[in-house]
């Protein structure tokens, strides 16, 4: 049983932002019809490509159907209207000019399909200057403030970072977009089969990222904390950071006397630990002490292996964890227990391991039921070229 | 009752009529409640003076005007219950009976020990949707563990991908993570709500905060499964765009520039007045630029270093090259675009009359939500919840208060 059975969504998105929005809903079991331009969605050409197939596309488009339509042609544009007439929602991530040229702006869609939930997720939201909407994920992450403050404690002379992977700003925006679509579809369901069930949803990726830092940045907006040019403005202070160990890296988080005593015992009470007050983390956590601690801890942790040392740390009440790589995750017992990775057969790649979702749902588990579609796989059913 | 309803004004929006009970603390759980409230759900936070949400206490301030709390909990209702008493738990169960969704992020096992686990709640309300947010999820070999958001990120695979090239991976800013877990919880709750509307069946949602972070790097992990190549911390590298990085400007500012294709590359060189770079064979196409990108980044950095980041980004964008300043906290707070778009907006505030908040990333029309009400006082909605939703007489409520069951 899937959560969104019976819901049909048309996706004309061509960036990871809109495609991930569609994926989140398709993986819940909605019928998501991906409309692709002749030649295929741009993401079909994006790396990594193996045996002529994009792994990115294969990830972003699980559980979807594909229909090829040239939306610049009247006939195909009319086919899209027929699909929209029987759909519950439309997902898009294009800029205004693209949509207006194809009569797919919010007013056009509301007029032609008043029942439809219509969501456009863009870098800066509707009304932003046209040239801003061409910004790429790295630009949006920079605009949101996350880059300036990432990683924690980055000095002025080192560049701010884009975040993990290539599409951080797309994915965070997509979560909000999918959330809004489901909320509005709830309203549509309540309204019943009438013409007024539709709504237009404008999601800004930049604002999704800014909203995620609410309890840090809002205190600055409200004058309760000082906004500044400091790269450390979002940080908490303290010794927590990552360290190189023998076979990788660990992350250590310490804020209390109990954490400190646990760590000292884990290390076998070396002499240097007596240079710190027992309660230094709470009452003497100066910049100098943090630096001194890290300098003295580094040689010890460098000789340890990440899994045994972090397991012993957990038992000693120390929040030290391995910094897992992509290769480590499938071996993690908890991730395996929850079935986060789902094995599947891909027509080109063979057996693959799909990351699924962070929510385990007892009645309607998220499943990858079908791999990303071949281009135009559903043309005959849906009227594509 | 209708003519004298105690029901607080709804902010409207697509979830109007949906009631959510939240037993949450700190950030991830309250953020899930906020997302649903900002879409129009009636979200009731179960609180107690003797077991406060830490966010009401940080800084040793007045619990009713604590900055951390005010910055998250807009449009939330507050009811007091002492959950350490059997009578208090019984009141919570009666609230569950009147709710659609229950969200918690308290310690593993705590809901079950209070007989508020899913099996218990199902007996009270068979179609209830319960969502539990935990570090590692609700059960399993590591399900007992608790921790902090940067630890989740480290475990998740996300942390490892963020770092300057060739250096120790450092992760995103350590504040990243909690709120995204809350957003994903809200999303799953709504999927479950659709299932309930269609079939009448509720369910239990077991959310892992670690896996929330893992899902944000899903494409990298899937690529690893396909290619066998372990993704490494990669700074600002992009395999299909070059330049694609942050470059120093005047002061401590940085500008991000992302160039795809030869047209954008030529335009960048024009705006930077860098004819020599445009003509340099080391940079003549994407493959060459990628191969020589350290030299390229250095050359561009030398050209941007004397320029104002905001002004240069504006010129580049207008010329057709995606660019944006890396915004500091002071840049964000004073940003005219964000204020004009109501990314920041004013809500009511018990102490100061009004307060700026970070509004939702969405605008919905027609009949969109109007986020206007600030965070609640502790127990501000006791009367509404006890007298109107549960239908208790005033004397009974007075008695519960006197005996500190409502505290």
Interface residues (C-beta under 8 A of the other chain):
Chain A: X1 X3 X4 X5 X6 X7 X16 X24 X28 X46 X47 X48 X50 X55 X56 X58 X59 X60 X124 X125 X126 X127 X128 X129 X131 X132 X134 X135 X136 X138 X139 X140 X141 X142 X143 X144 X145 X146 X147 X148 X149 X150 X151 X152 X153 X154 X156 X157 X158 X159 X160 X161 X162 X163 X164 X165 X166 X167 X168 X171 X172 X173 X175 X176 X177 X178 X179 X180 X182 X183 X184 X185 X186 X187 X189 X190 X199 X200 X201 X202 X203 X204 X205 X206 X207 X208 X210 X211 X212 X213 X214 X215 X216 X217 X218 X219 X220 X221 X222 X224 X225 X227 X228 X229 X230 X231 X233 X234 X235 X236 X240 X241 X242 X243 X244 X249 X250 X251 X253 X314 X319 X321 X322 X323 X324 X325 X326 X327 X328 X329 X332 X333 X334 X335 X337 X338 X340 X341 X346 X349 X352 X353 X354 X355 X356 X357 X358 X359 X360 X361 X362 X363 X364
Chain B: X13 X14 X15 X16 X17 X18 X27 X31 X34 X35 X39 X40 X55 X67 X68 X70 X71 X72 X118 X131 X136 X137 X140 X141 X142 X143 X145 X147 X148 X150 X151 X153 X154 X155 X156 X157 X158 X159 X160 X161 X162 X163 X164 X168 X169 X170 X171 X172 X173 X174 X175 X176 X179 X180 X181 X183 X184 X185 X186 X187 X188 X190 X191 X192 X193 X194 X195 X197 X198 X199 X201 X202 X203 X204 X205 X206 X207 X208 X209 X210 X211 X212 X214 X215 X216 X217 X218 X219 X220 X221 X222 X223 X224 X225 X226 X227 X229 X230 X231 X235 X236 X238 X239 X240 X241 X244 X245 X246 X247 X248 X251 X252 X254 X255 X256 X258 X260 X317 X318 X320 X322 X323 X324 X325 X326 X327 X328 X329 X330 X331 X332 X333 X334 X337 X338 X341 X343 X344 X355 X356 X357 X358 X359 X360 X361 X362 X363 X364 X365 X366 X367 X368
